[in-house]
Protein backbone atom coordinates (compact mmCIF):
# COMPACT_ATOMS: atom_id res chain seq x y z
CA UNK A 1 0.00 0.00 0.00
CA UNK A 2 1.36 3.39 -0.91
CA UNK A 3 0.83 6.22 1.55
CA UNK A 4 -1.28 8.09 -0.98
CA UNK A 5 -3.78 5.24 -1.24
CA UNK A 6 -6.66 5.79 1.18
CA UNK A 7 -7.36 2.77 3.34
CA UNK A 8 -10.99 2.20 4.23
CA UNK A 9 -11.56 0.41 7.50
CA UNK A 10 -14.36 -1.96 6.58
CA UNK A 11 -17.68 -0.93 8.07
CA UNK A 12 -19.96 -3.54 9.54
CA UNK A 13 -22.92 -1.28 8.97
CA UNK A 14 -22.63 -1.84 5.27
CA UNK A 15 -21.93 -5.54 5.68
CA UNK A 16 -25.00 -5.98 7.89
CA UNK A 17 -27.28 -4.68 5.16
CA UNK A 18 -29.63 -7.43 3.96
CA UNK A 19 -28.88 -8.62 0.47
CA UNK A 20 -25.20 -7.93 0.83
CA UNK A 21 -25.27 -4.67 -1.09
CA UNK A 22 -23.31 -1.81 0.37
CA UNK A 23 -25.80 0.83 1.34
CA UNK A 24 -26.38 3.10 4.29
CA UNK A 25 -29.52 4.21 6.06
CA UNK A 26 -28.63 7.76 5.11
CA UNK A 27 -27.56 9.12 1.77
CA UNK A 28 -24.92 6.58 0.70
CA UNK A 29 -22.78 9.41 -0.70
CA UNK A 30 -22.44 10.81 2.82
CA UNK A 31 -21.31 7.87 4.97
CA UNK A 32 -20.94 8.53 8.68
CA UNK A 33 -17.20 8.42 9.09
CA UNK A 34 -14.08 10.25 10.14
CA UNK A 35 -11.12 10.75 7.84
CA UNK A 36 -7.75 10.48 9.60
CA UNK A 37 -5.51 13.41 8.67
CA UNK A 38 -2.89 12.56 11.31
CA UNK A 39 -2.70 9.61 13.71
CA UNK A 40 -0.09 10.87 16.21
CA UNK A 41 2.32 8.37 17.82
CA UNK A 42 -0.39 5.68 18.16
CA UNK A 43 -4.17 5.81 17.89
CA UNK A 44 -6.10 2.58 18.43
CA UNK A 45 -9.74 1.59 18.30
CA UNK A 46 -10.72 0.41 21.80
CA UNK A 47 -13.85 -0.68 23.59
CA UNK A 48 -14.13 -2.74 26.78
CA UNK A 49 -12.31 -5.66 25.18
CA UNK A 50 -13.05 -9.35 24.69
CA UNK A 51 -12.75 -11.07 28.08
CA UNK A 52 -13.90 -14.70 28.17
CA UNK A 53 -11.58 -16.11 25.49
CA UNK A 54 -8.36 -16.60 27.47
CA UNK A 55 -8.76 -20.39 27.21
CA UNK A 56 -8.28 -19.97 23.45
CA UNK A 57 -5.13 -17.89 23.94
CA UNK A 58 -6.95 -14.58 23.33
CA UNK A 59 -6.01 -11.62 25.60
CA UNK A 60 -8.80 -9.46 27.08
CA UNK A 61 -7.56 -6.21 25.46
CA UNK A 62 -9.80 -3.09 25.66
CA UNK A 63 -9.21 0.49 26.85
CA UNK A 64 -6.43 0.72 29.46
CA UNK A 65 -8.21 3.61 31.19
CA UNK A 66 -11.67 2.07 30.89
CA UNK A 67 -13.46 4.60 33.16
CA UNK A 68 -12.37 7.40 30.80
CA UNK A 69 -13.72 5.60 27.73
CA UNK A 70 -17.01 4.88 29.52
CA UNK A 71 -17.31 8.54 30.53
CA UNK A 72 -16.61 9.74 26.99
CA UNK A 73 -19.28 7.37 25.66
CA UNK A 74 -21.87 8.58 28.19
CA UNK A 75 -21.13 12.18 27.23
CA UNK A 76 -21.98 11.57 23.58
CA UNK A 77 -25.02 9.37 24.26
CA UNK A 78 -23.37 6.03 23.46
CA UNK A 79 -23.59 2.83 25.49
CA UNK A 80 -20.54 2.65 27.79
CA UNK A 81 -19.11 -0.27 25.84
CA UNK A 82 -19.13 1.46 22.43
CA UNK A 83 -15.82 1.61 20.60
CA UNK A 84 -13.85 4.85 20.65
CA UNK A 85 -10.29 5.92 20.00
CA UNK A 86 -7.40 5.56 22.45
CA UNK A 87 -4.95 8.30 21.53
CA UNK A 88 -1.40 7.97 22.84
CA UNK A 89 0.25 11.36 23.48
CA UNK A 90 -2.09 13.35 21.24
CA UNK A 91 -1.43 14.23 17.63
CA UNK A 92 -4.71 12.86 16.29
CA UNK A 93 -6.29 14.99 13.54
CA UNK A 94 -9.60 13.88 12.00
CA UNK A 95 -12.15 15.41 9.65
CA UNK A 96 -15.81 14.61 10.28
CA UNK A 97 -17.72 13.50 7.19
CA UNK A 98 -21.05 13.78 8.96
CA UNK A 99 -22.51 15.70 11.87
CA UNK A 100 -21.54 14.08 15.20
CA UNK A 101 -21.04 14.74 18.91
CA UNK A 102 -17.54 14.17 20.31
CA UNK A 103 -16.08 13.92 23.80
CA UNK A 104 -12.40 13.76 24.76
CA UNK A 105 -11.58 12.33 28.20
CA UNK A 106 -8.58 11.03 30.11
CA UNK A 107 -5.77 13.36 31.18
CA UNK A 108 -6.14 17.06 30.32
CA UNK A 109 -5.79 17.15 26.51
CA UNK A 110 -6.39 20.25 24.38
CA UNK A 111 -9.01 19.62 21.67
CA UNK A 112 -9.34 22.13 18.83
CA UNK A 113 -12.18 22.28 16.31
CA UNK A 114 -11.11 24.14 13.18
CA UNK A 115 -8.32 25.59 15.33
CA UNK A 116 -10.50 26.75 18.25
CA UNK A 117 -10.13 25.16 21.72
CA UNK A 118 -13.29 23.37 22.82
CA UNK A 119 -14.51 21.77 26.04
CA UNK A 120 -16.06 18.29 25.80
CA UNK A 121 -18.60 17.34 24.70
CA UNK A 122 -18.81 19.34 21.50
CA UNK A 123 -20.41 19.10 18.10
CA UNK A 124 -18.71 18.58 14.76
CA UNK A 125 -20.46 19.47 11.51
CA UNK A 126 -19.56 17.67 8.30
CA UNK A 127 -16.22 19.06 7.15
CA UNK A 128 -15.06 20.19 10.61
CA UNK A 129 -11.56 19.19 11.69
CA UNK A 130 -10.70 18.03 15.22
CA UNK A 131 -7.08 18.12 16.39
CA UNK A 132 -5.81 16.81 19.74
CA UNK A 133 -2.75 18.31 21.38
CA UNK A 134 -0.47 16.41 23.71
CA UNK A 135 -1.86 15.69 27.19
CA UNK A 136 -0.29 17.80 29.96
CA UNK A 137 0.32 14.61 31.96
CA UNK A 138 -0.51 10.96 31.53
CA UNK A 139 -0.49 9.11 28.22
CA UNK A 140 -3.86 8.23 26.75
CA UNK A 141 -6.84 10.36 25.78
CA UNK A 142 -10.15 8.75 24.82
CA UNK A 143 -12.29 10.06 21.98
CA UNK A 144 -15.91 8.96 21.80
CA UNK A 145 -18.04 9.88 18.78
CA UNK A 146 -21.84 9.62 18.71
CA UNK A 147 -22.73 6.28 17.10
CA UNK A 148 -19.38 4.77 18.09
CA UNK A 149 -16.61 3.48 15.85
CA UNK A 150 -18.25 0.80 13.71
CA UNK A 151 -15.42 -1.43 12.50
CA UNK A 152 -16.41 -5.15 12.52
CA UNK A 153 -16.22 -7.05 15.80
CA UNK A 154 -13.73 -9.83 16.33
CA UNK A 155 -14.69 -12.19 19.16
CA UNK A 156 -17.32 -9.73 20.31
CA UNK A 157 -15.07 -6.68 20.44
CA UNK A 158 -13.60 -3.99 18.19
CA UNK A 159 -10.50 -3.51 20.35
CA UNK A 160 -7.03 -3.43 18.80
CA UNK A 161 -4.83 -5.94 20.58
CA UNK A 162 -1.14 -5.13 20.09
CA UNK A 163 -0.04 -8.58 21.31
CA UNK A 164 -2.25 -10.92 19.28
CA UNK A 165 -2.99 -8.61 16.35
CA UNK A 166 -6.77 -8.96 16.76
CA UNK A 167 -8.91 -5.96 15.88
CA UNK A 168 -8.12 -3.14 13.45
CA UNK A 169 -4.57 -1.97 12.81
CA UNK A 170 -3.43 1.31 14.42
CA UNK A 171 -4.97 4.28 12.59
CA UNK A 172 -2.91 5.75 9.76
CA UNK A 173 -3.19 8.96 7.76
CA UNK A 174 -5.86 8.60 5.07
CA UNK A 175 -7.92 5.96 6.92
CA UNK A 176 -11.70 6.25 6.84
CA UNK A 177 -13.09 5.34 10.27
CA UNK A 178 -16.73 4.19 9.96
CA UNK A 179 -19.22 5.43 12.56
CA UNK A 180 -22.45 3.82 13.72
CA UNK A 181 -25.84 5.47 13.94
CA UNK A 182 -26.30 7.55 17.10
CA UNK A 183 -28.74 5.81 19.42
CA UNK A 184 -28.83 7.93 22.57
CA UNK A 185 -28.92 11.50 23.76
CA UNK A 186 -25.65 13.29 24.58
CA UNK A 187 -25.28 14.34 28.23
CA UNK A 188 -24.42 17.96 28.88
CA UNK A 189 -21.76 18.83 31.47
CA UNK A 190 -20.14 22.03 32.69
CA UNK A 191 -16.76 20.75 33.84
CA UNK A 192 -14.96 17.47 33.22
CA UNK A 193 -12.40 16.31 35.77
CA UNK A 194 -9.35 14.95 33.93
CA UNK A 195 -7.71 11.66 34.99
CA UNK A 196 -4.94 12.60 37.42
CA UNK A 197 -1.36 11.88 36.37
CA UNK A 198 0.70 11.90 39.57
CA UNK A 199 4.51 11.81 39.52
CA UNK A 200 4.45 8.94 41.99
CA UNK A 201 2.00 6.05 42.15
CA UNK A 202 1.33 3.92 45.21
CA UNK A 203 -0.22 0.73 43.85
CA UNK A 204 -2.18 -1.62 46.13
CA UNK A 205 -1.25 -5.24 45.41
CA UNK A 206 -2.77 -8.44 46.78
CA UNK A 207 -0.08 -11.10 47.34
CA UNK A 208 -0.22 -14.36 45.38
CA UNK A 209 -0.52 -16.68 43.61
CA UNK A 210 3.27 -17.26 43.77
CA UNK A 211 4.39 -15.00 46.61
CA UNK A 212 5.96 -18.11 48.20
CA UNK A 213 8.61 -18.03 45.44
CA UNK A 214 10.05 -14.90 47.08
CA UNK A 215 11.76 -14.34 50.38
CA UNK A 216 9.38 -12.14 52.41
CA UNK A 217 7.39 -11.05 49.33
CA UNK A 218 5.34 -8.50 51.26
CA UNK A 219 8.42 -6.92 52.84
CA UNK A 220 10.30 -6.75 49.55
CA UNK A 221 7.33 -5.17 47.75
CA UNK A 222 6.77 -2.68 50.57
CA UNK A 223 10.43 -1.65 50.74
CA UNK A 224 11.16 -1.49 47.01
CA UNK A 225 11.22 1.59 44.77
CA UNK A 226 10.60 1.49 41.05
CA UNK A 227 10.38 3.67 37.96
CA UNK A 228 8.11 3.04 34.95
CA UNK A 229 10.35 2.04 32.05
CA UNK A 230 10.04 3.38 28.51
CA UNK A 231 9.75 -0.25 27.37
CA UNK A 232 6.19 -0.30 28.74
CA UNK A 233 3.19 -0.68 26.43
CA UNK A 234 -0.37 -2.05 26.38
CA UNK A 235 0.98 -5.52 27.19
CA UNK A 236 2.55 -4.43 30.43
CA UNK A 237 4.35 -1.85 32.54
CA UNK A 238 8.00 -2.74 32.87
CA UNK A 239 9.68 -1.44 36.00
CA UNK A 240 13.27 -0.61 36.76
CA UNK A 241 14.58 -0.34 40.31
CA UNK A 242 14.57 -2.84 43.16
CA UNK A 243 15.21 -6.41 42.07
CA UNK A 244 12.95 -8.87 43.91
CA UNK A 245 14.87 -11.82 45.36
CA UNK A 246 13.56 -15.34 45.15
CA UNK A 247 13.41 -17.60 48.17
CA UNK A 248 16.69 -19.59 48.28
CA UNK A 249 14.94 -22.89 47.48
CA UNK A 250 13.36 -21.35 44.35
CA UNK A 251 16.50 -19.91 42.78
CA UNK A 252 17.03 -21.44 39.32
CA UNK A 253 13.72 -23.31 39.49
CA UNK A 254 11.26 -23.22 36.61
CA UNK A 255 7.50 -22.79 36.79
CA UNK A 256 5.18 -24.45 34.26
CA UNK A 257 3.25 -21.78 32.33
CA UNK A 258 0.00 -20.82 34.02
CA UNK A 259 -2.92 -18.47 33.43
CA UNK A 260 -2.44 -14.74 34.01
CA UNK A 261 -4.94 -12.05 35.04
CA UNK A 262 -4.76 -8.36 34.13
CA UNK A 263 -2.80 -6.64 36.89
CA UNK A 264 -0.57 -9.64 37.58
CA UNK A 265 2.89 -8.60 38.83
CA UNK A 266 5.18 -11.11 37.15
CA UNK A 267 8.81 -11.40 38.15
CA UNK A 268 11.28 -12.67 35.53
CA UNK A 269 14.65 -14.06 36.64
CA UNK A 270 16.24 -10.56 36.67
CA UNK A 271 13.86 -9.69 39.54
CA UNK A 272 12.40 -6.58 37.86
CA UNK A 273 8.59 -6.76 38.00
CA UNK A 274 6.27 -6.43 35.01
CA UNK A 275 2.66 -5.39 35.66
CA UNK A 276 0.44 -6.90 32.98
CA UNK A 277 -2.15 -4.66 31.31
CA UNK A 278 -5.07 -5.44 28.97
CA UNK A 279 -3.09 -6.94 26.05
CA UNK A 280 -1.21 -9.39 28.30
CA UNK A 281 -0.41 -12.95 27.20
CA UNK A 282 -2.98 -15.42 28.53
CA UNK A 283 -0.33 -17.59 30.19
CA UNK A 284 3.17 -16.99 31.51
CA UNK A 285 6.02 -19.04 32.91
CA UNK A 286 7.49 -16.70 35.53
CA UNK A 287 6.08 -16.46 39.05
CA UNK A 288 3.41 -13.84 39.79
CA UNK A 289 4.14 -12.34 43.21
CA UNK A 290 0.86 -10.43 43.44
CA UNK A 291 -2.03 -8.84 41.57
CA UNK A 292 -2.67 -5.08 41.64
CA UNK A 293 -6.08 -3.81 42.69
CA UNK A 294 -8.41 -3.26 39.74
CA UNK A 295 -8.92 0.39 40.68
CA UNK A 296 -5.20 1.03 40.06
CA UNK A 297 -5.26 -0.23 36.46
CA UNK A 298 -6.46 3.04 34.83
CA UNK A 299 -3.68 4.98 36.54
CA UNK A 300 -1.12 2.42 35.38
CA UNK A 301 -2.43 2.84 31.84
CA UNK A 302 -1.71 6.57 32.18
CA UNK A 303 1.74 6.24 33.82
CA UNK A 304 4.41 7.89 31.73
CA UNK A 305 7.91 6.45 31.59
CA UNK A 306 9.79 7.96 34.52
CA UNK A 307 6.81 7.84 36.88
CA UNK A 308 7.90 6.65 40.33
CA UNK A 309 6.09 3.61 41.65
CA UNK A 310 5.76 1.92 45.02
CA UNK A 311 3.62 -1.06 45.98
CA UNK A 312 1.30 -1.28 48.97
CA UNK A 313 1.13 -5.05 49.55
CA UNK A 314 -1.88 -6.67 51.22
CA UNK A 315 -2.15 -10.26 52.45
CA UNK B 1 -5.53 -29.60 44.97
CA UNK B 2 -4.31 -26.24 46.24
CA UNK B 3 -6.11 -22.93 45.74
CA UNK B 4 -3.93 -19.88 45.35
CA UNK B 5 -5.25 -16.33 45.65
CA UNK B 6 -4.95 -14.42 42.39
CA UNK B 7 -6.28 -10.92 42.98
CA UNK B 8 -9.77 -10.22 44.31
CA UNK B 9 -11.80 -12.11 41.73
CA UNK B 10 -9.66 -15.04 40.60
CA UNK B 11 -8.17 -18.20 42.01
CA UNK B 12 -5.39 -20.40 40.64
CA UNK B 13 -6.17 -24.09 41.17
CA UNK B 14 -2.95 -26.09 41.37
CA UNK B 15 -2.94 -29.85 40.79
CA UNK B 16 -0.38 -32.59 40.10
CA UNK B 17 -0.96 -33.71 36.52
CA UNK B 18 -2.51 -32.84 33.16
CA UNK B 19 -5.25 -35.39 33.87
CA UNK B 20 -6.15 -33.54 37.06
CA UNK B 21 -6.09 -30.23 35.17
CA UNK B 22 -8.65 -31.64 32.73
CA UNK B 23 -10.75 -33.00 35.62
CA UNK B 24 -10.85 -29.55 37.29
CA UNK B 25 -11.55 -27.77 33.99
CA UNK B 26 -14.32 -30.19 33.05
CA UNK B 27 -15.92 -30.00 36.52
CA UNK B 28 -16.04 -26.19 36.39
CA UNK B 29 -17.09 -26.04 32.74
CA UNK B 30 -19.95 -28.49 33.26
CA UNK B 31 -21.14 -26.54 36.34
CA UNK B 32 -21.81 -23.58 34.01
CA UNK B 33 -21.44 -21.02 36.79
CA UNK B 34 -22.93 -17.75 35.53
CA UNK B 35 -20.27 -15.51 37.08
CA UNK B 36 -17.19 -17.29 35.70
CA UNK B 37 -15.47 -15.02 33.14
CA UNK B 38 -12.34 -17.02 32.32
CA UNK B 39 -11.47 -20.68 32.78
CA UNK B 40 -7.87 -21.17 31.69
CA UNK B 41 -6.25 -24.60 31.96
CA UNK B 42 -2.46 -24.86 31.75
CA UNK B 43 0.13 -27.56 32.47
CA UNK B 44 -0.49 -27.93 36.23
CA UNK B 45 -3.07 -25.23 36.97
CA UNK B 46 -6.52 -23.94 36.12
CA UNK B 47 -7.10 -20.20 36.45
CA UNK B 48 -10.69 -19.25 37.26
CA UNK B 49 -11.66 -15.60 37.17
CA UNK B 50 -15.13 -14.38 38.00
CA UNK B 51 -17.26 -11.31 38.24
CA UNK B 52 -17.19 -9.78 41.76
CA UNK B 53 -18.71 -12.22 44.26
CA UNK B 54 -18.37 -15.27 42.01
CA UNK B 55 -15.61 -17.12 43.86
CA UNK B 56 -17.68 -18.84 46.60
CA UNK B 57 -19.61 -20.80 43.94
CA UNK B 58 -16.29 -21.81 42.34
CA UNK B 59 -14.96 -23.07 45.68
CA UNK B 60 -18.14 -25.08 46.19
CA UNK B 61 -17.75 -26.87 42.84
CA UNK B 62 -14.07 -27.52 43.53
CA UNK B 63 -14.84 -28.95 46.99
CA UNK B 64 -16.93 -31.71 45.42
CA UNK B 65 -14.78 -32.26 42.30
CA UNK B 66 -13.38 -35.77 41.88
CA UNK B 67 -9.89 -35.44 40.40
CA UNK B 68 -9.59 -39.16 39.73
CA UNK B 69 -12.57 -39.16 37.40
CA UNK B 70 -13.20 -36.65 34.68
CA UNK B 71 -16.65 -35.18 34.50
CA UNK B 72 -18.52 -36.78 31.62
CA UNK B 73 -18.68 -33.89 29.21
CA UNK B 74 -19.65 -34.30 25.60
CA UNK B 75 -16.30 -33.84 23.89
CA UNK B 76 -16.16 -32.83 20.28
CA UNK B 77 -13.85 -34.76 17.96
CA UNK B 78 -12.00 -32.75 15.35
CA UNK B 79 -10.16 -34.35 12.43
CA UNK B 80 -7.28 -32.34 11.00
CA UNK B 81 -6.00 -33.20 7.52
CA UNK B 82 -2.21 -33.00 7.31
CA UNK B 83 0.27 -33.15 4.45
CA UNK B 84 3.28 -34.82 6.06
CA UNK B 85 6.15 -33.07 4.28
CA UNK B 86 7.55 -30.96 7.14
CA UNK B 87 11.17 -29.80 7.11
CA UNK B 88 11.95 -31.81 10.28
CA UNK B 89 10.19 -35.06 9.31
CA UNK B 90 13.52 -36.81 8.57
CA UNK B 91 15.01 -35.45 11.81
CA UNK B 92 12.06 -36.72 13.86
CA UNK B 93 12.17 -40.10 12.10
CA UNK B 94 15.92 -40.41 12.68
CA UNK B 95 15.65 -39.51 16.36
CA UNK B 96 12.84 -42.04 16.81
CA UNK B 97 14.65 -44.77 14.88
CA UNK B 98 11.76 -44.94 12.39
CA UNK B 99 11.10 -44.25 8.74
CA UNK B 100 9.16 -41.09 7.83
CA UNK B 101 6.21 -43.31 6.83
CA UNK B 102 6.24 -44.89 10.29
CA UNK B 103 6.24 -41.41 11.88
CA UNK B 104 3.13 -40.55 9.85
CA UNK B 105 1.52 -43.82 10.89
CA UNK B 106 2.19 -43.12 14.57
CA UNK B 107 1.08 -39.49 14.40
CA UNK B 108 -2.18 -40.30 12.59
CA UNK B 109 -2.84 -43.41 14.66
CA UNK B 110 -3.07 -41.69 18.03
CA UNK B 111 -6.01 -39.91 19.64
CA UNK B 112 -5.17 -36.54 21.13
CA UNK B 113 -6.84 -34.15 23.51
CA UNK B 114 -6.51 -30.37 23.76
CA UNK B 115 -4.90 -29.86 27.17
CA UNK B 116 -4.73 -26.07 26.96
CA UNK B 117 -4.24 -23.16 24.57
CA UNK B 118 -1.75 -20.32 24.73
CA UNK B 119 1.22 -18.71 22.99
CA UNK B 120 -1.07 -17.29 20.26
CA UNK B 121 -4.85 -17.22 19.69
CA UNK B 122 -5.97 -20.73 18.74
CA UNK B 123 -2.63 -22.42 19.47
CA UNK B 124 -3.70 -25.70 21.13
CA UNK B 125 -1.32 -27.98 23.04
CA UNK B 126 -2.41 -31.57 22.29
CA UNK B 127 -1.56 -34.48 24.58
CA UNK B 128 -1.54 -38.14 23.61
CA UNK B 129 1.62 -38.02 21.49
CA UNK B 130 3.15 -41.52 21.06
CA UNK B 131 6.36 -41.93 23.06
CA UNK B 132 8.84 -42.14 20.09
CA UNK B 133 7.62 -38.73 18.82
CA UNK B 134 8.23 -36.99 22.15
CA UNK B 135 11.33 -35.07 21.20
CA UNK B 136 12.99 -31.85 22.32
CA UNK B 137 12.57 -28.52 20.56
CA UNK B 138 15.04 -27.45 17.91
CA UNK B 139 18.33 -26.16 19.31
CA UNK B 140 17.77 -22.95 17.41
CA UNK B 141 14.13 -21.83 16.94
CA UNK B 142 12.96 -20.69 13.52
CA UNK B 143 12.25 -16.97 13.23
CA UNK B 144 9.15 -17.78 11.16
CA UNK B 145 7.06 -20.93 11.22
CA UNK B 146 4.45 -20.81 8.43
CA UNK B 147 0.71 -20.84 9.20
CA UNK B 148 -0.68 -24.37 9.42
CA UNK B 149 2.64 -26.03 10.33
CA UNK B 150 2.19 -29.19 12.40
CA UNK B 151 4.92 -29.94 14.91
CA UNK B 152 5.96 -31.86 17.99
CA UNK B 153 7.75 -30.70 21.16
CA UNK B 154 8.11 -32.64 24.39
CA UNK B 155 4.86 -34.40 25.24
CA UNK B 156 2.83 -32.15 22.92
CA UNK B 157 1.87 -31.85 19.27
CA UNK B 158 0.26 -28.73 17.77
CA UNK B 159 -0.64 -26.88 14.59
CA UNK B 160 0.41 -23.21 14.24
CA UNK B 161 -2.70 -21.03 13.63
CA UNK B 162 -0.56 -18.22 12.25
CA UNK B 163 3.01 -17.54 11.21
CA UNK B 164 5.11 -16.94 14.32
CA UNK B 165 8.62 -17.69 15.53
CA UNK B 166 8.80 -21.24 16.86
CA UNK B 167 11.09 -24.06 17.95
CA UNK B 168 8.89 -27.13 17.44
CA UNK B 169 10.02 -29.92 15.12
CA UNK B 170 7.79 -29.58 12.05
CA UNK B 171 6.50 -32.76 10.45
CA UNK B 172 3.69 -31.47 8.23
CA UNK B 173 1.17 -28.76 7.41
CA UNK B 174 -2.60 -28.36 7.37
CA UNK B 175 -5.08 -26.12 5.59
CA UNK B 176 -7.60 -26.50 8.43
CA UNK B 177 -9.01 -23.11 9.53
CA UNK B 178 -7.38 -23.13 12.97
CA UNK B 179 -8.29 -19.58 13.98
CA UNK B 180 -10.51 -17.01 12.31
CA UNK B 181 -11.67 -14.14 14.55
CA UNK B 182 -14.64 -13.38 12.27
CA UNK B 183 -16.18 -16.84 12.67
CA UNK B 184 -18.86 -17.40 15.35
CA UNK B 185 -16.56 -20.14 16.74
CA UNK B 186 -13.18 -18.58 16.04
CA UNK B 187 -10.94 -21.39 17.29
CA UNK B 188 -11.13 -24.86 15.75
CA UNK B 189 -9.62 -26.36 18.91
CA UNK B 190 -10.54 -25.61 22.52
CA UNK B 191 -9.56 -27.29 25.80
CA UNK B 192 -11.18 -30.72 26.16
CA UNK B 193 -11.63 -31.34 22.43
CA UNK B 194 -10.48 -34.71 21.09
CA UNK B 195 -8.36 -34.53 17.95
CA UNK B 196 -7.12 -36.93 15.28
CA UNK B 197 -4.79 -36.22 12.37
CA UNK B 198 -5.43 -37.66 8.92
CA UNK B 199 -2.76 -37.92 6.21
CA UNK B 200 -3.64 -36.26 2.91
CA UNK B 201 -1.72 -37.28 -0.22
Contacts between the chains, C-beta under 8 A, distances in Angstrom:
chain1	res1	chain2	res2	distance
A	51	B	37	5.4
A	51	B	38	6.6
A	52	B	37	5.8
A	52	B	38	6.4
A	53	B	121	7.8
A	53	B	186	7.8
A	54	B	38	4.4
A	54	B	40	4.7
A	54	B	47	7.6
A	55	B	38	6.9
A	55	B	39	5.8
A	55	B	40	5.2
A	55	B	41	6.8
A	55	B	116	7.5
A	55	B	117	6.1
A	55	B	190	6.5
A	55	B	191	5.4
A	56	B	117	5.2
A	56	B	121	6.1
A	56	B	122	6.1
A	56	B	179	7.9
A	56	B	186	7.0
A	56	B	187	4.3
A	56	B	190	6.1
A	57	B	117	4.3
A	57	B	118	5.0
A	57	B	119	6.3
A	57	B	120	5.8
A	57	B	121	4.8
A	57	B	122	6.2
A	57	B	123	5.4
A	57	B	187	7.8
A	58	B	121	4.7
A	58	B	186	7.9
A	152	B	182	6.9
A	154	B	181	3.6
A	154	B	182	6.4
A	154	B	186	7.7
A	155	B	181	5.5
A	155	B	186	5.7
A	164	B	120	6.7
A	164	B	121	5.1
A	165	B	162	7.9
A	166	B	121	6.7
A	166	B	181	5.5
A	206	B	5	6.6
A	206	B	7	5.7
A	206	B	8	6.5
A	207	B	5	7.2
A	208	B	4	5.4
A	208	B	5	3.8
A	208	B	6	6.1
A	208	B	12	7.9
A	209	B	4	3.5
A	209	B	5	6.2
A	209	B	6	4.7
A	209	B	12	4.2
A	210	B	4	7.4
A	256	B	42	6.7
A	256	B	43	3.8
A	256	B	44	4.9
A	256	B	45	7.5
A	257	B	42	5.4
A	257	B	43	6.1
A	257	B	118	6.4
A	258	B	12	6.4
A	258	B	42	4.5
A	258	B	43	7.3
A	258	B	44	7.2
A	258	B	45	4.2
A	258	B	47	6.6
A	259	B	12	6.9
A	259	B	38	7.3
A	259	B	40	3.5
A	259	B	41	7.8
A	259	B	42	5.7
A	259	B	45	6.6
A	259	B	46	7.4
A	259	B	47	2.8
A	260	B	47	7.5
A	261	B	6	5.8
A	261	B	7	5.4
A	261	B	10	5.0
A	261	B	38	7.9
A	261	B	47	7.1
A	261	B	49	5.7
A	263	B	7	6.1
A	264	B	6	7.7
A	264	B	7	7.7
A	281	B	118	7.4
A	281	B	119	7.9
A	282	B	40	6.2
A	282	B	117	7.6
A	282	B	118	5.6
A	283	B	40	7.0
A	283	B	42	5.4
A	283	B	116	7.6
A	283	B	118	4.1
A	283	B	119	7.8
A	288	B	6	7.4
A	291	B	6	5.9
A	291	B	7	3.3
A	291	B	8	7.8
A	291	B	10	7.5
A	292	B	7	7.9
A	293	B	7	8.0
A	293	B	8	7.2
A	294	B	7	7.6
A	294	B	8	6.9
A	294	B	9	7.9
